[in-house]
């Protein structure tokens, strides 16, 4: 007898994908009792849910066991949104499932337990509250519907590791975090169906405690299976139970046995300092961390609370304020499962201006180029005189007048023809500083996008804004004032579908 597991569909692979092994999977896994049978389940089949629930009140993150009286080794299993008609159910038994049915498939991993009358279906995403879902089987030909409760308002702890861009994330560690402190947990947990043994713990695995996170670390490396093309993956548990009896749902993560080498530290060029496996530029009021290309999960205590975040592709990120005692504790987890910790001493750099190009309206709904503008934001703690600053684009250079931009304040650089309220585009927020110049660029800003640079009086570039094609009446915004210039994901069309002159870009 052969056992199998299937995923419908696996994100990134697109088509139906199957795994196989030579012997039945052991009846051993993450959940223990998966809940009692559903009394009103049709025919000889029953559904059980982990966490335990009735079929009309299933939790949004769940694992579902189909319990039959006969072996299900020849069945095709599919989880779909909505109900299945008799014709759609018959389609499930056809050699090729029609696209009209496969398009409704919910990404899930399914496997047969050691007892071949039991099939487990693990959705790989949170199910919609109040949604109707159906598990369809081809042999026997039967549909098993269930409803997701609307009463479960607990926040799902979100995945922070492995990195979301990994197509086959390693089963060495998984980490979830939420907005609030969590209860204590330290318990053995084995992930099915691949049977990766490990422990579920509070924190990120570092000695720097992050009490709003939980983590699973492999107890022993299952790496030889990485060489086996038939190796099974495993899915993380649907929830965690803390010592006080409280529970929290966990965003599902599919993990694979894989091999990875520890990440080497990035060489740092002064004045940058070593910061764990990366480097850092210590400015007057913040630390700009420049990690390497490899994915890293950072746990950092800079004196103002613990920060947990991931990085990938050498994208810098900012820590602020500076630690009051001048000491950062840093822990870095890489894809090999290794955690490296360090104490980093930081000294403030010389004062500098922190004026950023924060939002650009190059394609207003009103008159062009008169109603075009560039928003500045003072992201520092000191007022900045703008005299001698210059805004440059491909067509020209606009020197700013002698005005002062207060800390945490906005300014709009506009042409002399700008009308504060033209009745078409959103007007600037009250108290927004208007910085008038003869013209923006040579003939206004390009709707096709062009690089903008803000230079200080010495000619040094202090902020840049990328060339992004714009829609009529919609500005382009920086997602946060300290979002790095060099990261394309720092800039998006205004989330409100229009513009936010003189106010925060992202609520």
Residue, then its C-alpha position, 0 to 999 in steps of 0.5 A: x500500500x502506498x501513502x500520498x499527500x497532495x496540495x491543491x494548488x501549491x502557491x508558486x508551482x501552479x499545477x496539481x502536485x503530489x508527493x509519495x512514499x513507500x510506507x504508510x505515514x505514522x499516525x503521529x502528529x501535531x494535534x492529538x485529538x482533532x475533535x469529535x465527529x460532526x453529528x450531522x455529517x452525511x453518509x458514512x463519512x465524518x468531519x473532525x476539526x482541529x481546534x475542535x468545532x462543529x461543522x457550522x462554527x469552524x475556526x478560520x485557521x483549522x486542520x480537517x480530518x475526514x473519517x471514513x469506514x473504508x480506506x480512502x487511498x484511491x480518492x481525489x480530495x479537494x477543498x473548495x469555497x462554496x457548495x458543490x453541485x452534483x455535477x461539480x462533484x462528478x467532475x472531481x472524479x474525472x481524469x482532468x478536473x475542469x478549470x471551472x472547478x479547480x479555480x475554486x480550489x483553496x490552497x491546502x495540503x492533504x494526506x492519508x494517515x497511517x490509518x487509511x480511513x483518515x484523510x487530513x486536509x490543512x488549508x494553507x491560508x486563513x479561511x474567510x469568516x462566515x464562509x461556506x467551504x466544501x471538501x469533495x471526495x471522488x471515491x466515495x463520491x461525496x461532498x462535506x460542507x462546513x461553515x467558518x464562524x464569525x465569532x472568532x475574533x482572535x488575531x491570527x499570529x502572522x508569519x515573520x519567518x521563514x521569509x515569504x519569498x522562499x518557494x520551499x521554506x526550510x523546516x528548521x524554524x518557523x516564527x509568528x508574531x502578534x501585536x500583544x504579549x502572549x502566554x508561556x509555551x514550551x512543548x514538543x510539537x511534530x509537524x505532519x505529514x513529514x513528521x518533523x519533530x521540534x518544539x514550540x516556544x515563546x519568543x524567536x529562539x534568541x536570548x532576547x525575549x520577544x514576548x509577542x512571538x512564538x517559534x517552532x524549531x526543529x529538534x533534529x535536522x531532517x536534511x537528508x530528505x532534501x535529496x529525495x524528490x518524493x520527500x513530503x513537506x509539513x504544515x505548521x499547527x493551526x493554533x498554539x495553546x499556552x500554559x494558562x489555557x488560552x490559545x492563538x491561531x497561527x498563520x499556516x506555513x508549509x515547510x520542506x526538508x532542505x539544506x542551507x549553509x550559515x550566512x557569513x557576515x557582510x564586510x563593513x566599510x567605515x564609518x559603517x559598523x558591524x551589526x550582527x551579520x550586516x552593517x549599520x550607519x549610525x546617524x544623529x538620531x537613528x541607525x540605518x541597518x544594511x543587511x546582506x543579500x541572504x534572508x535574516x530574521x532580526x531580534x533587536x533590543x535597542x532600549x525602547x522595546x524589542x523589534x522583530x523583523x525580517x530582511x532580504x536582498x540587502x534592503x536597509x531598514x531604520x531603527x530609531x531612536x538611538x539606544x539611551x545607553x548606547x548599546x544594542x543587543x542583536x540576534x540574527x537567525x538565518x535559513x540554516x537555523x543558526x542564531x548569532x547574537x552580539x552586543x553592538x555599541x553605537x555612538x551618535x553621528x554628527x547632526x544632519x538634516x532629515x528632510x525627505x521627498x515624501x509624496x509627489x503629485x505629477x499628474x493632477x486632475x486639475x490644471x497642469x503644470x500649475x497644480x503639480x507639487x512635491x511634498x517634503x517632510x522633516x523626519x528629524x528632531x530639529x527645524x531645518x532652514x531650507x534656504x539653499x536646498x534644491x529640488x532637481x529633476x530631469x528638466x531643471x533645478x528649483x532652488x528653495x527660498x529661505x523658509x524653515x521646516x519644523x520637525x514632524x512637519x510637511x511642506x509643499x513645493x509648488x510653482x507660483x501658479x499653484x492654487x490652494x483649492x482649485x475645487x478638483x484636487x485635494x487641497x493641502x492640509x491646514x498648517x502645511x507650509x507652501x514653498x513657492x518656486x518659479x517652476x517645478x522642473x523646466x515645464x512641470x513634472x513628467x507624468x511618465x515618471x522621472x527621478x527627483x533629488x533633493x540636495x542640501x546647500x552643499x550639494x549633497x543628496x539628502x533624499x531621492x524619489x524614483x521615476x514612477x508613471x502616475x495615474x491622473x489625480x493620484x499621487x505617489x507616496x513614500x510608505x513611511x518617512x524613513x523608508x529607504x530611497x533605494x527600495x522600490x517597495x518604499x513607493x506606492x500610489x496613494x492608498x486613498x486613491x487620490x492624494x494626501x498633501x500635507x498629511x500622513x501618506x499611509x493611515 
